[in-house]
Amino acid sequence: MSLFKARDWWSATLGEGEEFDQGCLCVGDVDNSGTGHDKVVVGSYMGMLRIFSPHASKTSEGGPADAQLLEVQLQNAIIQVELGKFVSCSELLHLAVLHPRKLSVYSVSGTAGNVEHGDQYQLKLVYEHNLQRTACNMTYGTFGGVTGHHSLCIQSMDGMLMFFEQDSYSFGRFLPGFLLPGPLTYNPRTDSFLTVSSARELESYKYETLAVATEAESRQDPNLPLKTGGKRLTPDWVFVLGEQALDLCVPSFSHASSHIFILGERNIYCLRDNGQIHFMKKLEFNPSCFLPYASVTDGTTNLLLGNHTNMLLVYQDVTLKWASQLSFIPVAVRVANFLDVKGVVVSLSSDGHLLCSYMGTDPSFFSTPKVDAREADYEQVEAEMKKLQKFIREATRTQDILPKTDSEDDLCITTTVSSSMDNPSQALIHDINGLPVPSVTVQVKVKASSVVKSSKLSIGVQPPLAVTQEQFVLEAMGVGSSKVVVFSAFLNGHYPPADLTGDITVSYSSPTGVPKVLQSRFNLPLSLVCVACPPPKATKFKITVDTNQPPVDLSSIFREFSAKSEDKDGNSLAFQLLSGARVTVLASKTSQRYRIQSDSFEDMWLVVKELVHRFDQHFSKVGIKDFKKSFSGPLPLEEYFLSVDNHFQLRISAQKYQDLLSERAVQFRAIQRRLLTRFKDKTPAPLQNLDTLMDATYSQVMALAEAAEENRALLEEAFVRLRSATHLLVLLLSLWQGLTPDQTSILEATLLPLLQDTPQLGWEESCDAAVSHLLRTCLSQNPKDQATSLAQTGGSVLGLPSDTARLKKHITLLCERIGKGGRLTLASEANVQVPAQVQNLAVPASAAVLCTHTHTC
């Protein structure tokens, strides 16, 4: 709008990461120096109070530090600061600071310095009021026509006006029809308070009307008797604004002026004291703050108006007189008189830019340098144009939303797992149940395609697996150089793992300093956790997997185990888990079936997973593309629920041990306090067997701690076994219904929402919440239930359930609905039964409603 800029007279940047608003700035003679020069007081939401005395610096030294008189860190956020005569029997100005739950009044005093460091200023607390309600803003004035001192009025967030007269609380009143707090100001000419209600109306309340109205406390507490002496609070007049007000101001620089100024979101209003409109100015921008000040023309008022386009505008009534450009959006503006100049505009931004400026222009002496005239090389320009057009065509070919990643990473990770076991073994446990524990060597090669500074390589495996070294620090690598690290993996517990995969994570910084992370995964061999053995005669649990191809020789698939197997026909193969049960795989001679059997349900998981994986590899190598595998059921839910109950009972025991330990610890500390009191007593007194009681309590605490630690180890083992059983159930469900990889991933994320248990959140409640969400959304049989579930937000806090009956019921219902054709999807379509010939039809995009959940998606 204007080429003019606000001329910088003095400026400062207040702190880092602090926030400010329109109530955080005031100007005045805060130290009562009597010179007539103003100081600038700034408070921040971070509780920092600063006082400045700006002056023009004649040299390059000094600046904001020279002008800063005081900087104090208060304990609470500062909402508003005001200067007034807030102390009785004193004509001096004091500083009122409004906190969310406190009102503090301070005195600022200066002491002349005798050395070159200058004067010293102190902030002393005169009195403070602790507020029962959270404050929003405040105003001050000579309430009731009292002269000589100022009273304070605070508006709370719930609509209560609290009146304070110096160091005493006067009364409180609730505004009628209150919803949200608005700006508040006091009109001394009519002794009334002005505020803007949530109905977007300007309301005026006489102080006398507020004083005789019904007490605020009687409205809030129904147990207190109603006071019949008060009157119902009603405004003296109301003016409909039709928009929310940003600020109110009643200028008092002239006795002849009798106007009220309101800054709205799109308009400026000027009203008379009786509520009649004087003028209104429609704005073409979003205002941020304003300040009426005295005009040299009688009958008019000047306005300083800041907006969100970094402009500071000067209006005389409705006429724009000047416009200045600022370097920030002002949230508060004031006019102050300083030592060298009067009428300085003080503005403050929300992020702490404090500027003292004046209106005016300076000539610009910059001239555009002449460009050497030269003839254009049209061939070169045409070649450059073709090159740019090629870049544009390549950039517009893709329609991806996400940015494309670099074709080549800075690092490349290659992992090689040894085909043979280590000799000697690196395992910490030498043997389990008489069987030696092997280890396998893993080699990781990291190659750099660009210069990489020092990086860190971390290895993670699933418990109870362990590695010889979990972290490696790699030195800086140049282009084409590589580093090789070697470690061994082994079984380090008396139970089988739920997963034989490991993760490698390399964290490094790119040449430009950007931190990056590269991940890779490797698979450990099955022979690390089991050996070949003779098949058992009888087993408890059996699983049958059907295929559409002739039976395969098991010895050709499991070559590392066939040498030690007693069955030379390849129809059966038995595995002895080092820390588990025996698992037998039987291939039918007449049909295309395979049976996996064992005395432990969860111990079959690793063998079944490896069997299915090797079947896929085998038939892929021989060129059979239509190989299919299936499971005819029934689902072994009863066997699965045994693992669930075992895990849940151990969680209950852990909670009981925790409670007992807390009780015994409280008892132990109480006995210690009594014994200490006896020992400190000057007069000897008998211990009354307190020492014996303390020894017994100590023994109980140690026994409970050992039992809790043992239970924790059993709980970790039970959770790993539960994960194995859950993985097996998911695999059987996918084979039973032919689920796609995406559907299998959703089912696995639902039944295994956690990688480990915590005292605050366990598997049972997390899994129940995830399964319940699927039953209400994509597996719901009623479309209305889906819509209702998606509309619901929030929920109860997850906690340890009393039993597992609800969880078992939900898992059973989940399996039944999947078995009846329910579709697992991240879109909540209705899963009603449809004919088979239309199940493969595409679902319209408009019918897909996203349904997300913290555990399943």
HELIX and SHEET records of a PDB file:
HELIX    1   1 GLN A   22  CYS A   24  5                                   3    
HELIX    2   2 PRO A   64  ALA A   67  1                                   4    
HELIX    3   3 PHE A  143  GLY A  145  5                                   3    
HELIX    4   4 TYR A  207  ALA A  211  1                                   5    
HELIX    5   5 ALA A  216  GLN A  220  1                                   5    
HELIX    6   6 TYR A  378  ARG A  397  1                                  20    
HELIX    7   7 LEU A  526  LEU A  528  5                                   3    
HELIX    8   8 LEU A  554  ILE A  557  1                                   4    
HELIX    9   9 ARG A  559  SER A  562  1                                   4    
HELIX   10  10 MET A  604  LYS A  621  1                                  18    
HELIX   11  11 LEU A  637  LYS A  680  1                                  44    
HELIX   12  12 LEU A  690  GLN A  737  1                                  48    
HELIX   13  13 PRO A  741  LEU A  751  1                                  11    
HELIX   14  14 TRP A  763  ARG A  776  1                                  14    
HELIX   15  15 PRO A  783  ALA A  791  1                                   9    
HELIX   16  16 ALA A  805  GLY A  819  1                                  15    
HELIX   17  17 ALA A  836  VAL A  838  5                                   3    
HELIX   18  18 ALA A  845  ALA A  847  5                                   3    
SHEET    1   A 4 ARG A   7  THR A  13  0                                        
SHEET    2   A 4 HIS A 353  TYR A 358 -1                                        
SHEET    3   A 4 VAL A 344  SER A 349 -1                                        
SHEET    4   A 4 PRO A 330  ALA A 336 -1                                        
SHEET    1   B 4 LEU A  25  GLY A  28  0                                        
SHEET    2   B 4 LYS A  39  GLY A  43 -1                                        
SHEET    3   B 4 MET A  48  PHE A  52 -1                                        
SHEET    4   B 4 GLN A  68  GLN A  73 -1                                        
SHEET    1   C 4 GLN A  80  GLY A  84  0                                        
SHEET    2   C 4 HIS A  94  HIS A  99 -1                                        
SHEET    3   C 4 LYS A 102  THR A 111 -1                                        
SHEET    4   C 4 GLN A 120  ASN A 130 -1                                        
SHEET    1   D 4 ALA A 135  GLY A 141  0                                        
SHEET    2   D 4 SER A 151  SER A 156 -1                                        
SHEET    3   D 4 MET A 160  GLU A 165 -1                                        
SHEET    4   D 4 SER A 168  PHE A 174 -1                                        
SHEET    1   E 4 LEU A 184  ASN A 187  0                                        
SHEET    2   E 4 SER A 192  VAL A 196 -1                                        
SHEET    3   E 4 GLU A 201  LYS A 206 -1                                        
SHEET    4   E 4 TRP A 237  VAL A 240 -1                                        
SHEET    1   F 4 ALA A 245  CYS A 249  0                                        
SHEET    2   F 4 HIS A 259  GLY A 264 -1                                        
SHEET    3   F 4 ASN A 267  ARG A 272 -1                                        
SHEET    4   F 4 ILE A 277  LYS A 282 -1                                        
SHEET    1   G 4 PRO A 287  ALA A 294  0                                        
SHEET    2   G 4 THR A 301  ASN A 307 -1                                        
SHEET    3   G 4 MET A 311  GLN A 316 -1                                        
SHEET    4   G 4 THR A 319  GLN A 325 -1                                        
SHEET    1   H 4 LEU A 411  MET A 421  0                                        
SHEET    2   H 4 SER A 439  ALA A 448 -1                                        
SHEET    3   H 4 SER A 482  LEU A 491 -1                                        
SHEET    4   H 4 LEU A 465  VAL A 467 -1                                        
SHEET    1   I 2 ASP A 431  ILE A 432  0                                        
SHEET    2   I 2 LEU A 435  PRO A 436 -1                                        
SHEET    1   J 4 GLN A 471  LEU A 474  0                                        
SHEET    2   J 4 SER A 455  VAL A 461 -1                                        
SHEET    3   J 4 THR A 501  SER A 509 -1                                        
SHEET    4   J 4 PRO A 515  ASN A 523 -1                                        
SHEET    1   K 6 CYS A 530  CYS A 533  0                                        
SHEET    2   K 6 SER A 572  LEU A 577 -1                                        
SHEET    3   K 6 ARG A 582  ALA A 587 -1                                        
SHEET    4   K 6 ARG A 593  SER A 598 -1                                        
SHEET    5   K 6 PHE A 541  THR A 547 -1                                        
SHEET    6   K 6 LYS A 629  SER A 630 -1                                        
END                                                                             
